[in-house]
């Protein structure tokens, strides 16, 4: 019968490995996210997948906040993060540094996540928008590629932190090795 690993063993195992090099360059922008719990959960996913930076823009709450820490369980101390007052300027700055801006949004031009060729792009910045309204209309022109997560149920959306985890795991699979 297998034995569950201890927290110490899991930490040692995690620290002994590195994310794929292209995944360690991925940045994530959370723009106008309302829920502190979604922000905290995204910090945890960014930590788990070795994301290089989490950018919090618009009215997205920023640490230190007890509600973020409760869900992040301290990941906000390990993930590099920044706050951006002007997301459009941040998008243009990232493009100048060679990033492709990937919006997780349902549009007429969205590519289904399984069909997205992440290896075709040297640097990826994932942009995620508000829990209800998605990515703001004024940001859409700055985005290079739109991705949607295939869904087959009656609801047509996922919680933003769940969608971040799905997207980051898909990038891990696509960029592994």
Secondary structure, DSSP 8 states (H G I E B T S, - for coil): ------HHHHHHHHHT----TTGGG-EEEEES---HHHHHHHHHHHHHHT-SEEEEETT---SS-HHHHHHHTTGGGTS-EEEES-HHHHHHHHHHTTEEEEEE---TT-EEGGG--GGG-SEEEEEE-BTTTBS-HHHHTT-SEEEE----SS-----HHHHHHHHHHHHHHHH--
